[in-house]
Amino acid sequence: MSDLDTPRAGDDLSRDDDVVALLMRQHGDIRNLFDEVEATTGDERRDAFRRLVRLLAVHETAEEEVVHPFARRSLPGGEQVVEDRLAEERAAKETLSALDDLDPDDSTFMPQLMKLRKDVQAHARAEERYEFTHIRRSGDSAALAAMAKAVKAAEAMAPTRPHPGVESGAANMMLGPVAALMDRTKDAVRKAMSKDG
């Protein structure tokens, strides 16, 4: 964990007003959810995995709509940096989508989860190194706060499941609300069935 990610007393509000701190905290939450999925079994694993899928889906959508456009415009070589991140995201979404169709108790689930974890962690390190560092250096507190608000707005409208092939802001804007509604309906059905079943 970096200093940006170390919680401090009374720091919660300021962390949500800084896009880099917000996204770094989410990277930490993602790591913790991978740990939880790995350490649990049965219904606890299913629940932890659902939370992981949702966080990954909304987090990546927000980055695709807010962080990547900024990186394209502002970073030297930003176009290639973003293309590399989008390729990583696409591969992770494909693995995540395949995992989402498996029962977490299936014997093939954990090996695929470990592959996903390795890929997601490499992707997060690349974002932190090539995008977040530049955002931190080039943005004043008002710009960082505005981007944090945009990330939160994108996450509120984001699909809650991976949709491979939808790795651009424009594609997310077109699919996002429809996919989000469909995903939230599936989430509600799964939740209702697990309580009754």
N, C-alpha and C positions, 0 to 999 in steps of 0.2 A: 504494500500500500504506500502511496506517495503522501507527502505532506498535504496535498490538495484533498486527499481522501480521508484524512484523519479527523474524526469528529471532535468538536470542542464544545464546551458548555455554552448554551445560548447561540449556537452557530446555525441552527436549522434554517431559519428564515433567510439569512444571507447566502447560504448554500443554494437555495432554490432561486435566488436572484442572480446567480452566476452560472451561465450555461456550462462552462467547463466543470465546475464543481458538481453541478446537477448530473451531468453525464458520467463523470468519474464515480459518483456515488452509485449510479445505476450499474456501472461495470462491477463494482464491489457487490451489489445485490445479486447480480447474475452469477458471480463466482460462488456466493453463499448458497444460492439455490441449486447450483450444480452439486455442491457438497451435500445438501439436504437430500436431493434425489438419490445420490450415490449411497448415503448412509441409512436410508429407510427402505421399507418393503411394503407391499400390499397397498392399502388405501392411502397411507401416508405418502408413499412414493408417487402414487397417481396424483394426489393433491399438489405435492411439491412440483411435479412435472408440469401440471396445468399452469401453475403460477409462473414457472420458468418459461413456458411457451408464450404466455401472454406478455411477460416482460420483454422477452426478446423481440416479439412482433411489434409492440408499440415503440420500443426503444429504437429499433432499426428504421421504422417508418419516420420517426421524428428526425433521425439523423439524415435520412434521405431527403426530407423536405426542408431542413434548416441548415444543418452542418455542411453537407456536400455542396449545395449551391454557393454558400459562402466560400468554401475551399476552392471551388472552380474559379470564382472571380478573383480571389485574393492571394492565393498561394502561387509562388513561382512553380510552374509545372503542375498546377492544380488540376488540370483536366486529367492527367495520367494518375495522379494521386487518387482522385475520386473513382476513376475507372477501375483501379486496382481494388479499392474498398468495395465497389459494387460487385465485382467478380467474387470476392470473398463472401459477401452477403448472400449472393445468389446460391453459392455452394452450400452455405450454412442453412439457408431456407429449404433447400432440397432435402438435406439430411434431416432437418427438423420436421419437415412435412412427412417424411417416411416414418420417423419415430412416432409422430402423432397418431399414426395408424396402428402402431403396435401396442400390445398390452405391456405395461411396464414390468410384468413378471415373465414375459417371454425371454427365452435364453439369448436372443439376438439383440435385446434392448440395450443392455449395459455396454457391450462392445461398441455399438453405434453411438451411444451417449458419450462414451469416452472420446471417440473420434470427433464428435460435435464439440465437446468441451475444448479439446486441443485447438480446433479450428477457430472457435469463438474467442479463445484467449489470444491467439495470434492476431486475429482481426482487431480485438480491442487494443492490444499493444500498438499495432500499426496506426489506428485512429489517434491514440494518445500521442504518439510520436510525430505523425505527419500532419494531423489536423488540429488536435486540441492545443498543442504547444503554440502553433501559429495563431490560433484564435485568442489565446491568452495574451500573447505579445501584442497583437494588433488591435485588440478591442479595449475600449475604456469601460468603466463600470456600467455606464448607461447602455452601451452596445451589448455587453455581456448579459445584462438584465433583460433587454429586449429579446435577445436570442433565447434566453431561458423561458420567457413567456411564450414565444413561438413554439418551442419544443413542447411545452405543456399543452398548448392548444392542439398541436399535431397529434400528441399522444391521446388526447381525449377523443379524437375522431378516428384513430388508427384501428385497423383490423386487429383482432386478438389472436390470430393464427398466421402462420407463415404463408405467403403467396409468392412462390418462386416465379421469377420473371417480372415482378413488379418492384423494380429497384430504382425508380426515378421519381422525382417530385411530381412530374406531370402525371405519370401512371398512378401514383398514390392518390393524387387529387381526384382522378376519374374513378378509380376503384374504391378508394378509401372508405367513404361513407356507406356504400352498398356492402362492401365486404365486412365492414365493422358491424353493421346491422345483422348480417347473416351470421357472423362469428358470435356475436353476443346472443343471438337466438340459440345457436348450437350450445353455447356455454350454459345458458339457462336450462335447456333440455337435459344436458348431461348432469347438471347439478340436481335437477328434479328427479331424474332417474336414479341417481346414486343414493338419494334419501329414501326413495320408495323401494328400491331394489334390494 
